[in-house]
Amino acid sequence: MLAQQRQAAILERVRSAGGARVSELAAEFGVSDMTIRRDLDLLSDRGLLAKVHGGATPGLPGSAHEPGFAAKSAQQRPEKTAIAAEAATLVGPGTAIALSAGTTTVELAGRLIDVPSLTVVTNSIPVADVFYRAGRPDSTVVLTGGVRTPSDALVGPVAVAAIRSLHLDLVFLGVHGMSERAGFTTPNLQESETNRALVEAAERLVVLADGTKWDTVGISSFAALGEAHTLISDAGLPDPARAVLADYVSDLRVVEP
């Protein structure tokens, strides 16, 4: 493999997985650690990725950058598992809920398949698939239509029209980012409108956001911090963020991975 081909493959590997270690890349491409470090130096100098101790991560994205579902699935897995476990305790039999698109909500879906007589509205293809494969005859799953995004969300006017006709007990929302200034945000303008419709359709908003989402800001805000009734994060949430969120959210839950 030529150096240029290897560097292109390394860049794709880092972007799809959300990061990679030097040792893993060296083994995968059959070259020395030093060769991989030189490749990473070159890619970093061109602004295509960010070098970190022992490896590399994707370069800092802009506010409109939307990672794919597979890339997000590989990130903060223990944290997402713990957050989903806590969120599942809020759902009882016969509840009408909505799950937005996102990797944490997919994790939550897997923990709700045994809840009897559940009605689930979702604009997430992977979430709907979890319930479909479970095959519970007493569950009702409504998958909105719409245009598919890189994160496997269905968005746009078709999705919004379907959601606005519904009345739900709880909505569980995954977020791209959150901050005191911007509230809860997404990098996709159409997904922002769809998320807003979900917020307005439910009696209670539960936000699922691992600690890395703090001070990340997508291009479009869809809710203020104070609109969340419950926010579930993990122990990686910085102390200053906890202090800010406690002022806005009545039920802030921080779980250990």
C-alpha positions, 0 to 999 in steps of 0.5 A: 500500500502506498503512503497516500493510500494508507493515510486515506485509509487511516483517516476513514478508520478514525472518522468511522470509529471516532478515534484509533490508537497508534498500536491498532493502526500499526497492526492493521496496516502492517507498519511500525508505530513510527510510520503511523505517527508520521502519517498522523502528523501529516494528517493533523498538519492538514487539519483532517484529524486531531492527534491525542496521546497514543492515537488520534480522533476526528478533527474538531467538527463545525456546528453543522457536522453530523457524525454517522450512527456507526461512529457515534455508537462506538463512543462512550458506550459504558456511559450510554449503557448506564444512562439508558439503565437509569432512564428505563426506570421511568417507564411503566406498563401502559405508558405512551412514550417517544424516543428520538434518534440517537445511540443512547435511545437505541440502548434505552429501547433494548431495556424497554422491550419487556415493559407490557402494553407500551406505545412507542413513537420514534423517528429512529429507524434503529429504535423501531427495529429493536422493538420490531425484532422483540415481537411483543404483540401488546406493544404498539410502535409508530415510526414516523415518516420523513427524510433520513439523516446520517444519524438514521433519524427521520426528519422533515415536514412528514415527521413533524406532521405525524408527531404533532397529532399525538399526545405522549406521557414521556419523550426521551431525547438524545442530544448532540450538545448542550450549553447554558447559552444555546440549550439543547442543540443538533447539527441538523436543521430539520432534525431540530424542528422534529425534536421540537415537535417531540418536546411539544407532544409530551407531558414530560421531557427526559434528556439523555446526554453523556458528559462529553455533550456539555459545551458542544453546540450544534447549529440549531437549538430545539429546547432551552435547558429549563424545558427538561424535566429530567436530565440523565448524564454520567460521572464525566459531567464536569462539576461546573456543568452540574452546577449550571444544570441544577439551576435549570433542571428540577431532576438532574441524575448523574450515574456511574458507568 
